[in-house]
Amino acid sequence: MSSEGTPEPRISVRREPPRFRPVVVRSVEQLSPRMRRIVLGGPELEGFEVDQPAASVRLLLPPPGEDAIVLPEWDGNQFKLPSGERAPIRTFTPRHLDTERLELTLDIVVHGGGVASEWARSAEHGAEAAVSGPGRGYEVDATASAHLLAGDETAIPAISQLLERLPPETAVQVHLEIVDPRARLELPSHPKAEVAWHELPRGSRPGDALVAAVEAVEEIPGAAWVAGEAASVQRIRKHLFDARGMARSAATVRGYWKMGRSAT
Ligand SMILES: Cc1cc2nc3c(=O)[nH]c(=O)nc-3n(C[C@H](O)[C@H](O)[C@H](O)COP(=O)(O)OP(=O)(O)OC[C@H]3O[C@@H](n4cnc5c(N)ncnc54)[C@H](O)[C@@H]3O)c2cc1C
């Protein structure tokens, strides 16, 4: 309360995320015309741990037009650069962590319209970045007899990890939406996985093909993991819960990006 007895405006303070660890690009590989594999490395990755599949890391990139990263300050709500601007930070799946070589692999979609996409398209050996995390991943329900995994291209890294982690006796239905047939990638093999790739017809909204694919699934399995464009996965969430009566605890549905909106 202020001295006059009126309540002070509430200032929300969020817990400061883990620190940023400076890294450099150790190698770059073009996995498909739509996806680049960037291996980041450096001594600052000592002690970095990722336990769960489909977890997340924050990738800090250099400010626009610059090559060197500037470590941001946490202002209680977000990371800001000394200039006062928001730091260029995006979220990715830690596809692989090599704790001996101190290397972290990210697979980044080159969609053509964002800071991270552009950075990944042109990143070269030695380019600077920083990573922070990890953020919570997916707790695999090893008791479910069957799984549904559905996502767009941004979910390919997470779905690949889930295929590596799901018990071999679990039936897995995988549905992936791609905007270009050349975006298809070889996924880790799983003895009971059935993988379907759905090409997004020109002029459709992102996620339309994925929504249709999930709606067409005859029998929804006991557990589901879904990620992709936010509005489309919201439609999938609604379908699973309302039309199929799936228990909320049985499905993890995550918006990975928002159509028409930059992530920061
Ligand atoms: C937990 C989590 C894990 C993720 N893992 C991965 C991953 O492993 N690999 C990966 O590539 N992405 C992943 N993403 C998604 C990624 O963070 C977003 O796509 C992010 O917006 C990319 O940043 P950008 O700077 O390229 O584009 P932004 O600056 O954020 O956006 C610029 C414009 O591009 C559009 N846009 C953003 N992403 C896409 C896209 N994929 N396709 C088409 N248009 C797009 C936006 O709508 C906006 O109009 C993940 C997101 C989350 C939350």
The ligand as an SDF file (V2000), in Angstrom:
LIG
                    3D

 53 58  0  0  0  0  0  0  0  0999 V2000
    9.6460  -25.5980  -27.1820 C   0  0  0  0  0  0  0  0  0  0  0  0
    9.9160  -25.1760  -28.6360 C   0  0  0  0  0  0  0  0  0  0  0  0
   10.7860  -25.9420  -29.4120 C   0  0  0  0  0  0  0  0  0  0  0  0
   11.0350  -25.5680  -30.7460 C   0  0  0  0  0  0  0  0  0  0  0  0
   11.9160  -26.3290  -31.4950 N   0  0  0  0  0  0  0  0  0  0  0  0
   12.2130  -25.9470  -32.7610 C   0  0  0  0  0  0  0  0  0  0  0  0
   13.1950  -26.6570  -33.5350 C   0  0  0  0  0  0  0  0  0  0  0  0
   13.8240  -27.6010  -33.0510 O   0  0  0  0  0  0  0  0  0  0  0  0
   13.4370  -26.2320  -34.8060 N   0  0  0  0  0  0  0  0  0  0  0  0
   12.7760  -25.1490  -35.3510 C   0  0  0  0  0  0  0  0  0  0  0  0
   13.0620  -24.8040  -36.5020 O   0  0  0  0  0  0  0  0  0  0  0  0
   11.8680  -24.4470  -34.6400 N   0  0  0  0  0  0  0  0  0  0  0  0
   11.5770  -24.8110  -33.3700 C   0  0  0  0  0  0  0  0  0  0  0  0
   10.6730  -24.0800  -32.6330 N   0  0  0  0  0  0  0  0  0  0  0  0
    9.9520  -22.9880  -33.3140 C   0  0  0  0  0  0  0  0  0  0  0  0
   10.7520  -21.6920  -33.4010 C   0  0  0  0  0  0  0  0  0  0  0  0
   11.0480  -21.2110  -32.0980 O   0  0  0  0  0  0  0  0  0  0  0  0
    9.9190  -20.6340  -34.1550 C   0  0  0  0  0  0  0  0  0  0  0  0
    9.6500  -21.0650  -35.4630 O   0  0  0  0  0  0  0  0  0  0  0  0
   10.5760  -19.2520  -34.1640 C   0  0  0  0  0  0  0  0  0  0  0  0
    9.5610  -18.3070  -34.3860 O   0  0  0  0  0  0  0  0  0  0  0  0
   11.6420  -19.0810  -35.2360 C   0  0  0  0  0  0  0  0  0  0  0  0
   12.1990  -17.8020  -35.1080 O   0  0  0  0  0  0  0  0  0  0  0  0
   12.5020  -16.8440  -36.3610 P   0  0  0  0  0  0  0  0  0  0  0  0
   13.3950  -15.7620  -35.8350 O   0  0  0  0  0  0  0  0  0  0  0  0
   12.9800  -17.6580  -37.5110 O   0  0  0  0  0  0  0  0  0  0  0  0
   11.0980  -16.2450  -36.7460 O   0  0  0  0  0  0  0  0  0  0  0  0
   10.2800  -15.1110  -35.9130 P   0  0  0  0  0  0  0  0  0  0  0  0
   11.0390  -13.8270  -35.9020 O   0  0  0  0  0  0  0  0  0  0  0  0
    9.8550  -15.6690  -34.6040 O   0  0  0  0  0  0  0  0  0  0  0  0
    8.9930  -14.9270  -36.8270 O   0  0  0  0  0  0  0  0  0  0  0  0
    9.0440  -14.1180  -38.0200 C   0  0  0  0  0  0  0  0  0  0  0  0
    7.8840  -14.5160  -38.9280 C   0  0  0  0  0  0  0  0  0  0  0  0
    8.0780  -15.8620  -39.3670 O   0  0  0  0  0  0  0  0  0  0  0  0
    6.9540  -16.6640  -39.0500 C   0  0  0  0  0  0  0  0  0  0  0  0
    7.4430  -17.9960  -38.6730 N   0  0  0  0  0  0  0  0  0  0  0  0
    8.0960  -18.3670  -37.5380 C   0  0  0  0  0  0  0  0  0  0  0  0
    8.4000  -19.6800  -37.5610 N   0  0  0  0  0  0  0  0  0  0  0  0
    7.9320  -20.1350  -38.7450 C   0  0  0  0  0  0  0  0  0  0  0  0
    7.9520  -21.4040  -39.3600 C   0  0  0  0  0  0  0  0  0  0  0  0
    8.4970  -22.4860  -38.7930 N   0  0  0  0  0  0  0  0  0  0  0  0
    7.3880  -21.5320  -40.5930 N   0  0  0  0  0  0  0  0  0  0  0  0
    6.8320  -20.4610  -41.2130 C   0  0  0  0  0  0  0  0  0  0  0  0
    6.7980  -19.2280  -40.6670 N   0  0  0  0  0  0  0  0  0  0  0  0
    7.3280  -19.0750  -39.4610 C   0  0  0  0  0  0  0  0  0  0  0  0
    6.2290  -15.9340  -37.9150 C   0  0  0  0  0  0  0  0  0  0  0  0
    4.8670  -16.2030  -37.9290 O   0  0  0  0  0  0  0  0  0  0  0  0
    6.5270  -14.4870  -38.2280 C   0  0  0  0  0  0  0  0  0  0  0  0
    5.5960  -13.9910  -39.1650 O   0  0  0  0  0  0  0  0  0  0  0  0
   10.4080  -24.4260  -31.3060 C   0  0  0  0  0  0  0  0  0  0  0  0
    9.5630  -23.6340  -30.4820 C   0  0  0  0  0  0  0  0  0  0  0  0
    9.3100  -24.0120  -29.1680 C   0  0  0  0  0  0  0  0  0  0  0  0
    8.4010  -23.1530  -28.3200 C   0  0  0  0  0  0  0  0  0  0  0  0
  1  2  1  0
  2  3  1  0
  2 52  2  0
  3  4  2  0
  4  5  1  0
  4 50  1  0
  5  6  2  0
  6  7  1  0
  6 13  1  0
  7  8  2  0
  7  9  1  0
  9 10  1  0
 10 11  2  0
 10 12  1  0
 12 13  2  0
 13 14  1  0
 14 15  1  0
 14 50  1  0
 15 16  1  0
 16 17  1  0
 16 18  1  0
 18 19  1  0
 18 20  1  0
 20 21  1  0
 20 22  1  0
 22 23  1  0
 23 24  1  0
 24 25  2  0
 24 26  1  0
 24 27  1  0
 27 28  1  0
 28 29  2  0
 28 30  1  0
 28 31  1  0
 31 32  1  0
 32 33  1  0
 33 34  1  0
 33 48  1  0
 34 35  1  0
 35 36  1  0
 35 46  1  0
 36 37  1  0
 36 45  1  0
 37 38  2  0
 38 39  1  0
 39 40  1  0
 39 45  2  0
 40 41  1  0
 40 42  2  0
 42 43  1  0
 43 44  2  0
 44 45  1  0
 46 47  1  0
 46 48  1  0
 48 49  1  0
 50 51  2  0
 51 52  1  0
 52 53  1  0
M  END
$$$$
